[in-house]
Amino acid sequence: MSSLKLKEAALVYLDRSGGLQKFMNDCKYYNDSKQSYAVYRFNILINPSDAVELDTELGNHILHQPLKAAQVFQSVCFIAIKTLSLIGQLQTETQINIVLKLTHLPPLPSYTLDLCEFPLDYTSQRYYMMQGIVIAMTTVTKYTQGARFLCSDEACPLSKGFQYIRVHVPGATESATVRNDFVCDLCASSLQEDRKFRVLGDKQIVEIITTKALHAFRGYSNSQSFRYQSLTIFLRDELVNKIKIGTEYKIIGIPTCVKTSQTSVCIEANSIIFCNPNVPLGISDNFKCLLSLTSNSCWKFTAILANIFASQIVPPGTYNLLKFCLLMSLVQTSDHDKEQEDCLDILIVTSDTVLVDRLLNFSINLVPRGIRHLDSAEIFPTVSRNKYGTGAVSIQAGSALLAKGGICFIGDLASHKKDKLEQLQSVLESRSIKVYIPGKKFGDENDQQMAFPVLCSFWSFVNTDSSSRRNTQKTNTLIGQMDCSLIPTNLMEAFGLLINCNESSSCHPLLPIVQHTLKKAIDPEGLLYVASKQFSTEDFEKLLAFAKNMKVEFSSEAERMIHGYYLASRRIRTDSIHGSELSASALRYLVSLSEAHARLNLRNKVLKEDVLIAALLFETSLTLKYGASMFCVAPNALFPFDLYNEEYLEQRDRYLTQCQQQLQQFIVACGPGTTILSSDE
């Protein structure tokens, strides 16, 4: 009676949820097909909440005994097919393969599998929800979804028909579905597979790590030791190719134990849910007050942000240009799974690599996907043989794909070999990476090539005090041009922003930095400045999280100005021999810089004042690369004065207003429709 009640409840659920109509449509497809089937596979979408509300026993079976629940639906579907004559060729109930697809699990701790907690439960054969970031995936291979067996004794009644049907169940290996030691229940003769009825499905294996494991890639140096371990997920059929490397997902599945060279826990995936990022609630009260006090200017708020940023690493007022650019790059990161074109890559030329390294390492920890590339790891994806022996090739993410939507800090450029730098240049230009899989090496007849989008910003630096640089300095540099002989020219051009950080200059006085370093050595956790107490690291995290999720659009004035500057700059930096000095991505960088400044100001509209900041930053970078142009920009154009008080902020605003007038004059003089004299003339 209990079994009959469950079947009735399952039938009612199918009818109320719309699953019965979908099932009948699937049956029509099979019935109309001219092909003969040994196994008929049906996906049934299950909402556990609705099932529990309808019948608690049925809901309990679905959540805690999914294999038995599938048998209940299998019996109901078989009766429906026979009663309504939906599939004429169907003979036995065992030919029906029911796959229950869950929409979600109850948001309770007992249904969550935390990858950081051990031991993992892999014996209960029920559904769990786990959340993690994909760090590796294999190519797609085949597995046996279902097979027909016949008794080898021709006199036996079971040597015909579809009595012996085996289908894959969660956690089963290939040998559990198909092997040669099955015997007939009637006569004990061996069973033989009817190979023409074997049903193959697609299979893919991925590895995920918990989000907490990203701490291992963020440059932490605390005394606590930790390790992270990935969890293997088996994807089958319609779930294949539904995931992307570097993306975070919630996965519903059944834990199983798989024996390879060593026993490991794996998950047989049932459904995949994309993780929506948490919506930031707002910014701190102190930042709200500061924004209100500076509302009369388009430039003051971001100037103060740069001035006080990272006061735990450098004193306020030092390295302002670098900190300003870092904030611009951080605010262009994204928590959403989109094909973004907002990346802001930064290359820093400095003689104080230790301080710059600390500053960059501090900054990447302010966003969820700030990754510090480890020397022992690879920047870009690599291929290896899959350890589960399925014949598939495993593709490991690398630091760049792991930093999806965030920042990949790759350290000193000099620490990377020539071939890696060439690969980096190609990625910076195309925003994608191609992975070549040699077929002969991995037991396949054909070579394969896979492409992955690279959706992160790259940060790096170059040491100006290296011995090789001192021996190869150029003497014929142009006005404003920096000697970048250590950096491959094409790679330098591929970086959107080139920044000169020489701490002995007026922009980076030595004494405050020395005093800061000594005080930090005495009291590492101490807050040395008023700004550190008023605006904490957490406040900056909230600000960046809120600002980067703002949707911005260009005003018509800003759009005209950005295109005018781009066309004018391109004209004056083009000659008949070398072509244009502006890269193909120059306009994209200008747009991204303008949007970043608007976001940092917490504005939804990009104004011409934002375009000015973008143009000054970009022109400063071009000057360092190629020398000064007709639109001559001072190296300290963004911060011409020390920001001590309101008066200095007003001075800076007046100076930037003059720069804006000069930019407009430059666009009028050198933009489209004007005559530009050649260098010889």
N, C-alpha and C positions, 0 to 999 in steps of 0.2 A: 504493500500500500504506500509506503514511503517513496519507493521508486516511482510509482504511478503519479503521486502528488508532485514530485520534482519535474517529471515530464510535462505535466499539465501547466505548472508554473513557467517552465521554459517556453512552452508554446504561447502562453499568454504574453510573456515578455517579448518574444519575437514579433507577435502581432502588434503590440502597443508601440514598440520602438521603431517599427518600419523595417525591421530585419527580415520579416517573413516575405515581404514584397521583393526585397533585394535577393533573397535566397531563390525565389521563384524565377527571377530574371536570370540568375546564374544557371539555374537548371535548364532554362530555355536555350542558353548558349550551348551547353553540353548536348542537349537533345537534338539541336539543329546541326551540330557538327557531324561530319561524315567520318571523323576519326574514332577509333575504338579506344576506350579508356579502361584501365584497371583500377585507377584511383580517381575519385572526384573530390577536388579540394574546394572548401568553402570557408571564406573569412566572415566571421560574425562579430560585429562591433558591440561591445558590452560596456554599459555604464554601470559600474558596481553600485553606486548610490541608488539608482533606479531599481536594480535587481534586488537589493536588500529591502528596499521599501515595499516591493511587490511580494517577495517571499524571502524571509530571513534564512531559511535552510538553503535555498538556491543561491542566495548571495554568499553564504558561508562556504558553500562548495566552490564557487567561482574564485573567491579570495584565497582560500586555504587548501583546497583540493582541486586545482585546476584541471588535472588529468581526468578525474572522475566527472567533473562538470562537463568537460568536452564529450565524454561518453554519453551523458544525458542528452545533450544537444544532438549528438550523432544519431541516437535512437529516435528522437523526435523528427529529425530531418528525413531519416529513412522511411518512417511511417508516412510522412507528408508526401514524399516522392511516390510511394506505392499507392497511396490513397487517391492522389490527384493525377497519377500517371504522368509525372513531370519528366522522367528520364526512362525511356523504354529499354535501354540497354542494361540498366542497373540490375544486378542479381542479388548481391548480399550486402548486409549492413557494414561489413568490414571494408567495403570499397569506398565508404564515405570518410573523408579526412576533414575533421572540423578543427579550425584554428580560431580560438577566441581572442579577439583583440580588445584590450582594455583601454578605456579613455583616460583613466586616472586611477590612483589608489587613495584610500582615506588618508588625510593629512595627520597621521598619528605616528609616534616614534617607532612602534612595532612593525610598521610597513616600510621603514627607511633603512637602507643598508649604508652605513657610514663607512667609507673606505679607510678611515683612520682608526677604526675600532676593530679589534680582533678578540676572539676568533670570529670569522665570518660564518654565518649559518648557511651551509650548502646541503643540508640533509632533509629539510622539511618539504622540498619540492613545491614551494608556493611562491607567489609573486612578491617582489620587493621593488622599491624605487631607489635608484642611486643617481647621483649627480656628479658630473665630472667633465673635464676638458679632454678632447681627443688629441692624443699625442702621436698616434701611429695608426696606419690602416694598411690592409693588404689589397692586392688586386683581387678581382672577382673570380672565383672558381666554382665548379659544379659539385653538388652533393646529391645523394639518392633521396628523393622526397618520398617515393613509394615504389614497391616492387610486388610482382605476382609470383607465387611459388606453386608448383604442381608436384603431386606424388610421382616418384620415379617408377612405381609399379603400375603398368598400364591397366591391369585388372582391377585396380582400386578405383572406387567411385570418385575419389578426390584427385585423380589424375587429370580431371577436367574441371571447368568452372572457376569460380573466384572465391574459394573458401579460404585459401591461405594468402592473405594480403598483409604486407608489412609496411608501415609508414613511419616516418621519422617523428620522434617525440622529443621534447626539450631535454637536453642533456645527453642524448644518445649519440654514440659515435657511428661512423660509417659501418663498422663491422657489426654493430648491434642491429642494423637494418638489413644488411645483405651479407650473408656468409654461407658456408657450405655444410654446416653440421646440424641443420634443422631436420626433424623427422616427422613423419606423418602420424597424426594422433590415432588414426584408424588402423593402419597396418604396420606402423613403426618403420616403414621404408624411408630412405632419405628423400628429402625434398630438393627439387631442382628449380632454379629461377627461370622464368619465361622472359628472356631478356628483351624481347620486342615490346614488352609492356612496362619496362622500367621507366619511371618518371624522374627526371632530373630537375633540380632547382638551383638557384644561384646562392652562393655563400660568400660572405666577407667577414674578416676578423679585424676588429679595431681594439685599440688600447686606450683607456682613459685614466686620468689621475684626478684626485680631488682638488678643488680650487685651493685648498689650504697648502697643497704641495708646491704652489708657485713661490712660496717663501724660499724654497731652495734655489730659485733663479733670480732673486732680487737683491743679492749682494749683502745679505745680513751677515754680521760677524759676531753675534752674541755667543755667550758661552754654552748655550743649550745645543746639544747635538741632536740631529734628527735625520730621518731618511724617508724617502717616499717610494711607494711601490705602485706600479700600474695594475689595473684590473682588465682582464681580457673579456671582450664582448663578442658574441657570435651574432651576426646579422644574416637573416635568410630571406630570400625571395623579394617581396615588395619593400623590405627595409634596406636592401642593398643600394649603395650609392646615395643614401639619404643623409649622410653625415659629411661634414667638412672638417679637415684637420685644423686644429686650433680653436674650434667652436665648442661652447659649453652646452651640454644637453642633460635633460632628465631622461633616464632610461628605465622602463618597467621590464622586468625579466625574472627568470627563475635561476638562482644560483645552482651550479653543478660542479662536480669534481672531475677534472680531466687529467688523465695520466699521460705525461710525455716523458722526457728524461727525468722530470721530477713532478710530483703531484701539485696541481695548482687549481685554484678556484676560478671558475669562469661564469659568465652570465649568458644565458640563452635569451636574447632580447625579444620582447613581445611588442613593444611600441616605443617610439622615440618622440620626445617633446622638447622643442627648442626653449632654452631658458631665457625668459624676458628679463632684462636688467631691472634692478630696483629703481623706481622713480625718485630722484632726489627731492627732499622736502623744501629745501631753500638754503640760504646762507646764514652765517652767524649774525647776531645783532650788531657786533662791532663793525663788520663789513657793511651791513645795511646803513649804519650811521655814517661811515666813511663815504659810501656811495652818495648819500644824501648831501653831505658837505661839499662834494666835488661835482655836483650835478650841473653846475654852470659851465663846465668845460668837458670837451670830448677826450682830453688827454691826461688830466690830472690823476684820475683813479688808477689807471694802469701804470702810470709813473710811480705812484706810491706803492702799488703792489710789487713792482720790480725792486724798488728801493728796500723794502722790508722782507722780501722773500728769502727763505733759507738762512735766517739770521742765526740758526744753530750751526751753520757751516762757515759763513763769512759775515763780517760786520755789515750792518745796513749802510747803503751808499757805495759799496764796492761791487765790482763785477755787474753793474746794473744792466749793461747791454746784453751780456750773456744771460742773466736771469730773466730779462724781458723776453728774449728769444725762446728760452726754455718754457716759460709760461705760455707763450704763443703756440708752441708745439704741443704742450700738454693739453691745452684746451681744444685742440683739433683731433684728439683721440676720440674713440667711439666705443660704446658698449653694445651697439646694435650690429646685427649681422647684415652688413650692407657692403656693396662694392664701392668703398669710399675713394674719393680722389682728393682727400684733404690732408694728406701726409705732409709734414714739414721736416725735412732731413737737415741735420745740423752737423757741420764739421768745424771743429775749434782748433785754432793754431795757438799754442801756448808754451811758455817755458816752465810753468808751474803745474805739471801734470797731476801731482798729488792732490792739490786743492781742487782742480777742475774735476778730477775723478770723484772726489767726495761729493762735490756739488751735483754732479750728474746722477750719482748713485742715490743721493737723497731725493732728487726730483722724480726718478722713476717709481719710487715707492708711494707717490701720491695718486697714482692711477692704478686700476685693477690689473691691467696687463702691462706693467712695466717690467721688462725682462733684462737682466744683465747676462750677457753671453759669457759662458764659462769656457775657459781654455780647453777643458777636456771634452767639450761638446762641439757640435757642428752648427754653423749659422743657418745653413740651408738644408733641405731634405736630403736624406741618404737612403739607400736601398740595402736590404739584407735578406737572407733566406728566412722564411717563416718558421718559427720553432715548433709549430704544431704539425709539421710534416704534411701540409695539405697541397703542396706544390705551388702555393702562392708566394708572391714577393711582398715583404713588409717594407713600407715606406715610413721612416721616422721623421717627425716634424722638423726638428732643428729649432734654434732660438727664434728665427724670424717668423715662422708660422705660429709658434707658440705665443708670440707677442701680438697676435691678431687684434687689430683695432687699437693698439697701444704703442709702446716705445720699445725698440730693441737697441740697447746700449752695447756696442761691440768693442768698447775700450780703445786702446791705442791702435791706429791703423798699421803702425810698424810691426805689430805683433802677428799680422796675418800674411800668409804667403801670397805670391803674385797671382796664382790661379784663383784664390779666394777673392782677391781684390777685383779681378776681372769679372768674376761672377757677381760681386756686389755692384759693380758699375752697370752691368746688364740689368740687374733687378731694379736699381734706382731709375733707370731709363724706361723700362717696360712695365714695372710693377707686377711682374710675374716671374715664376721660376719653372723651368722645364726639367723634369727628372727622366733620365734615360735608363731604360731597363733592358740590358742585353739578354736576349732570349737564350743564347747558347750557354751562358753562365748559370742561368737559373732553370735549365731543363725545359725550355720552351722553343718551339720552332721559329717563332717570329719575335723580333725586337718590338718593344713598346716605348711610348713616350707619353708622359702625363704632365699637364701644366697646372700649377697652383697659383692663385692670386696672392701677392704679398701685400698685406694691408696694414702695415705698421710704418712708423717713422724711425729712421736710423739716426743714432747719435754716435759720434766718434771724435777723437782728438789726435793731434799730431804734435810731437815734442820738437820745439824749435831749437833746443839746446843739445840735440844729439850730435855726436862726433861726426857722423857722416854728413850732416847738414853743414857743419862749420867748414868742412873741406870742399863743399861743392856749391857755395853760395854764388849767386849770379850778381853781376855788377851792372848790367844794362837793363834794369827794371824801369818801367814807366812811372810817371808821377802817381803816387798813391798805390801802386802795385806792390804786393807782398811777394817775397821770394818763396815760392811753393815748390821748389825743385824736388823735395822729397815725395811729393804727392803726384801720382800719375795724372797728367793733364785731363784726360777724359773722365777720370774718377772725380777730380775736383769740380769739374763742370757739372757732373751729375748731381752733386749735393746742392740742395736749394739755397742754403745759407752757409757762407764762409765767415767765420767770426775770428777776429784777432784779439786774444786775451793776453796782453803783456802786462804782468803785474807791476812792473817798474814804471809804467806810464802814469800820467796824471789821473787817468780814470781808475787806476788800481793802486792807490798809495800803499806802500809797504808797512808803515808803522801800525795802522789799525789792524791789519791782518796778523802781524806778529803778536800784538797784544792779545788779540782774540785767541790765537793758537795757544799762547801761554796760559790764559785763563781757563780754556777748555781742558788743558792738560791737568790743571789743578782740580777743576770741578766739571767733569764731563757732562753731567746731567743738569748743570745750572743754567738758568735763563739769564743771559748777560745783559739783555737790552729790554727797554720798555716794550718795543715792538714784539719781542718774543712772548711777552706775557699777554699783550692785548690780542695778538693774532697767532694762534697756535697752529701747529702742523695740521691738526684735525680741521681747523677752520679753513685752511687752504684746500684740504681734500674736499670738503663740502662745496666750497666755491667752484672748484674745477669740475666736480661732478654735476653741479647745477648748470654751469656755463656751457659745458660741452654738449649738453642735451638741448640747448636752445636752437630753434630753427631760425636762420637769418636769411634775409633777402636783400638784394642790392637796390639802392635808390637809383633813379635815372642819372643823377649827377655823378654818383660814384661809378656807375657803369661806364659813362662817357669818359671819365677821368682815367680809369684803369686801362681802357682800350687805347686812349690817347697816349698815355705814358708808354705802354708796351710798344705801340707802332713807332713812336718817336725814338725810343731807345733802340729799337731794332734797326731803324734806318741809320742812326749815327754810329752804330757798332757793327756795321756790315761793310765789307770791302770785297772787291772783285776776286781777290786771290784766296783769302781764307774763309769767305762767306760770313755768316752772322755769328757773333759771339754769344748771342742769346740762345739757350737750348730750346728744344721743342716744348719742354714743360714749363718754360718761363711764365707764360700767362697763367697756367694752373697754380704756380707758386704765388703769384701776385694775388690771385683770387683767394687762395687759402690764407695768406697773411692778412688780407683785408677782413675776411670773415673772422679770423682768430681775434683780431683787435676789437671787433664789434662784440664778440662773445665775452671777452674779458671785461668789457664795459657793461655786460649784461643787457645789451641792446639787441632787438630783433631785426634792426635795419642797418645795413652797411652804408655809412656816410662817406662823403669825400674826405673827411678828416681821418677815417680809417684807411682809405686808399693812400693818403699821404704817408702814414706810418709804414705801410707796405712798400711804397716806392722808395722811401729813405733806407729801409732795411735792405731791400733788394739792390739798390744802387750802391750802398756801402759794400755789399758782397761782391758786386760786379767790379767795383774799383779795386778791391783787394786781388781779384783774379786777373783783371786785364788793364788796370790803370784808370785814371779819371777820364770823364767825358765832358761834353758841353754842360750837362746837368751836374755840376760839381758839388759833391756832398762831403762835408767834413766827417772825419772818422767818428767824432762824438756827437753827430747831429741829433741823435735821439735823446742824449743826456748832456747838453752843453754846459749845464750848471749843476753844482752839488745841491741836492734837494734837502735843504736844512729846514725851511719854513715856507709859509704861504707866499712870501715875496718871491722866492726862487721859483716856485711853481708858476707864478704869474709871468716871470721873466721867460721861462721855458715856453709857455703858451704864446707869448709875443714872438719868440724866435721861430716856433713852428708855423705860426701864421705867415711870417715872412717866407719860410720855406714853401708854404702852400702857394703863395703868389709866384715864387720862382718856378715851381713845378708847372703851374698853368702857363706861364710865359714860355717855358721849354716846350710844352705841348703845342702851343700856337706856332712857335718858331720852327719846330722840327717835325711836327706831326704830318699827317697826310695832306697833300695839296701844297706843300712848301718845297722850295728848291734847296737841296743840301749840297754844299760844295764837297768835292772829293778831298782826300788828305793832301794830295799834291797841290791842288788849287789853293 
